[in-house]
Amino acid sequence: MADSSFDIVSKVDKMEADNAINQAAKEIETRYDFKGVGASVGWSGEKILMKASAEERVKAVLEVLEQKMIKRGISLRSLDAGEPFASGKEYRIEATLKQGIDQEHAKKVTKLIRDEAPKTIKTQIQGEEVRVTSKSRDDLQTTMALLKGADLEVDLQFVNFR
Protein backbone atom coordinates (compact mmCIF):
# COMPACT_ATOMS: atom_id res chain seq x y z
CA MET A 1 0.00 0.00 0.00
CA ALA A 2 1.32 3.44 -0.94
CA ASP A 3 2.05 6.11 1.64
CA SER A 4 -0.65 8.66 2.40
CA SER A 5 0.31 12.32 2.69
CA PHE A 6 -0.86 15.89 3.09
CA ASP A 7 0.75 19.32 2.80
CA ILE A 8 0.79 21.98 5.51
CA VAL A 9 0.53 25.46 3.99
CA SER A 10 -0.18 28.99 5.15
CA LYS A 11 -2.18 30.89 2.54
CA VAL A 12 -4.73 33.71 2.62
CA ASP A 13 -7.50 33.87 0.04
CA LYS A 14 -6.82 37.22 -1.68
CA MET A 15 -10.50 37.68 -2.61
CA GLU A 16 -11.65 37.16 0.99
CA ALA A 17 -9.02 39.67 2.18
CA ASP A 18 -10.21 42.11 -0.50
CA ASN A 19 -13.82 41.65 0.64
CA ALA A 20 -12.83 42.25 4.28
CA ILE A 21 -11.01 45.47 3.32
CA ASN A 22 -13.99 46.69 1.27
CA GLN A 23 -16.39 45.96 4.13
CA ALA A 24 -14.11 47.76 6.58
CA ALA A 25 -13.89 50.76 4.22
CA LYS A 26 -17.70 50.95 3.96
CA GLU A 27 -18.11 50.79 7.74
CA ILE A 28 -15.45 53.49 8.23
CA GLU A 29 -17.24 55.77 5.72
CA THR A 30 -20.58 55.44 7.52
CA ARG A 31 -19.60 55.35 11.21
CA TYR A 32 -20.17 58.54 13.17
CA ASP A 33 -16.93 58.35 15.16
CA PHE A 34 -14.88 58.36 11.94
CA LYS A 35 -16.47 61.54 10.50
CA GLY A 36 -13.95 64.29 9.83
CA VAL A 37 -10.82 62.34 10.81
CA GLY A 38 -9.79 61.33 7.28
CA ALA A 39 -9.98 57.63 8.13
CA SER A 40 -9.49 55.15 5.30
CA VAL A 41 -8.30 51.63 4.57
CA GLY A 42 -7.24 50.11 1.26
CA TRP A 43 -4.60 48.29 -0.74
CA SER A 44 -1.33 50.03 -1.46
CA GLY A 45 0.44 47.62 -3.75
CA GLU A 46 0.79 44.39 -1.78
CA LYS A 47 0.31 46.14 1.58
CA ILE A 48 -2.85 47.22 3.37
CA LEU A 49 -2.65 50.93 4.24
CA MET A 50 -4.75 52.46 7.03
CA LYS A 51 -4.85 56.23 7.51
CA ALA A 52 -6.44 58.65 9.98
CA SER A 53 -5.71 62.07 11.50
CA ALA A 54 -4.99 60.74 15.01
CA GLU A 55 -3.13 57.74 16.37
CA GLU A 56 -6.18 56.45 18.29
CA ARG A 57 -8.37 56.68 15.17
CA VAL A 58 -5.92 54.73 13.00
CA LYS A 59 -5.82 52.03 15.70
CA ALA A 60 -9.64 51.98 15.60
CA VAL A 61 -9.44 51.52 11.80
CA LEU A 62 -7.17 48.51 12.39
CA GLU A 63 -9.70 47.07 14.88
CA VAL A 64 -12.51 47.43 12.33
CA LEU A 65 -10.36 45.67 9.70
CA GLU A 66 -9.54 42.85 12.15
CA GLN A 67 -13.25 42.35 12.93
CA LYS A 68 -14.10 42.12 9.23
CA MET A 69 -11.25 39.65 8.61
CA ILE A 70 -12.48 37.41 11.42
CA LYS A 71 -16.00 37.48 9.95
CA ARG A 72 -14.59 36.46 6.54
CA GLY A 73 -12.71 33.52 8.08
CA ILE A 74 -9.21 34.97 7.84
CA SER A 75 -7.00 34.27 10.85
CA LEU A 76 -5.39 37.30 12.49
CA ARG A 77 -2.17 35.27 12.62
CA SER A 78 -1.81 35.93 8.90
CA LEU A 79 -2.15 39.72 9.35
CA ASP A 80 1.16 41.41 10.16
CA ALA A 81 0.31 44.99 11.17
CA GLY A 82 3.03 47.48 12.06
CA GLU A 83 2.95 50.27 14.61
CA PRO A 84 1.25 53.60 13.83
CA PHE A 85 3.62 56.19 12.41
CA ALA A 86 3.18 59.86 11.58
CA SER A 87 3.25 60.85 7.92
CA GLY A 88 2.72 64.57 7.47
CA LYS A 89 -0.51 65.49 9.26
CA GLU A 90 -1.88 61.95 9.38
CA TYR A 91 -1.06 58.66 11.07
CA ARG A 92 -0.65 55.45 9.10
CA ILE A 93 -0.42 51.73 9.76
CA GLU A 94 0.94 49.39 7.11
CA ALA A 95 -0.04 45.73 7.28
CA THR A 96 0.88 42.74 5.17
CA LEU A 97 -0.70 39.34 4.72
CA LYS A 98 1.68 36.50 5.52
CA GLN A 99 1.79 33.89 2.76
CA GLY A 100 3.72 30.65 3.10
CA ILE A 101 5.58 29.14 6.03
CA ASP A 102 9.07 30.58 6.50
CA GLN A 103 12.00 28.30 7.34
CA GLU A 104 11.97 29.11 11.06
CA HIS A 105 8.28 28.21 11.50
CA ALA A 106 8.60 25.16 9.23
CA LYS A 107 11.36 23.86 11.50
CA LYS A 108 9.16 24.44 14.57
CA VAL A 109 6.29 22.52 12.94
CA THR A 110 8.52 19.58 11.98
CA LYS A 111 10.09 19.49 15.46
CA LEU A 112 6.62 19.45 17.07
CA ILE A 113 5.58 16.58 14.78
CA ARG A 114 8.81 14.67 15.50
CA ASP A 115 8.41 15.09 19.28
CA GLU A 116 4.67 14.54 19.75
CA ALA A 117 3.14 12.86 16.69
CA PRO A 118 3.04 9.09 16.10
CA LYS A 119 6.44 7.66 15.14
CA THR A 120 5.32 6.52 11.66
CA ILE A 121 5.02 10.17 10.54
CA LYS A 122 7.72 11.60 8.27
CA THR A 123 8.06 15.31 7.43
CA GLN A 124 9.82 17.14 4.64
CA ILE A 125 10.14 20.92 4.17
CA GLN A 126 9.41 21.88 0.54
CA GLY A 127 9.92 25.59 0.03
CA GLU A 128 7.10 27.38 1.87
CA GLU A 129 5.16 24.24 2.77
CA VAL A 130 5.68 21.05 4.75
CA ARG A 131 4.84 17.59 3.36
CA VAL A 132 3.75 15.00 5.93
CA THR A 133 3.68 11.31 4.98
CA SER A 134 2.79 8.04 6.69
CA LYS A 135 1.43 4.60 5.87
CA SER A 136 -1.49 5.14 8.27
CA ARG A 137 -4.19 7.71 7.47
CA ASP A 138 -5.23 7.62 11.13
CA ASP A 139 -1.75 8.79 12.15
CA LEU A 140 -2.02 11.65 9.64
CA GLN A 141 -5.35 12.72 11.11
CA THR A 142 -3.87 12.53 14.61
CA THR A 143 -1.06 14.79 13.41
CA MET A 144 -3.59 17.28 11.97
CA ALA A 145 -5.40 17.38 15.31
CA LEU A 146 -2.08 17.91 17.11
CA LEU A 147 -1.20 20.87 14.86
CA LYS A 148 -4.67 22.42 15.17
CA GLY A 149 -4.32 22.31 18.95
CA ALA A 150 -0.76 23.67 18.96
CA ASP A 151 -0.16 27.36 19.66
CA LEU A 152 1.92 28.36 16.64
CA GLU A 153 2.43 31.91 15.33
CA VAL A 154 1.34 30.98 11.80
CA ASP A 155 -2.08 30.10 10.42
CA LEU A 156 -1.93 26.56 9.03
CA GLN A 157 -4.11 24.86 6.44
CA PHE A 158 -3.97 21.22 5.36
CA VAL A 159 -4.21 20.49 1.63
CA ASN A 160 -3.66 17.60 -0.83
CA PHE A 161 -4.75 14.88 1.61
CA ARG A 162 -4.12 11.61 -0.27
Secondary structure, DSSP 8 states (H G I E B T S, - for coil): ---EEEEEE----HHHHHHHHHHHHHHHHH-GGGTTTT-EEEEETTEEEEEESSHHHHHHHHHHHHHHHHHTT--GGGEEE---EEETTEEEEEEEE--S--HHHHHHHHHHHHHHS-TT-EEEEETTEEEEEES-HHHHHHHHHHHHHS--SS--EEE---
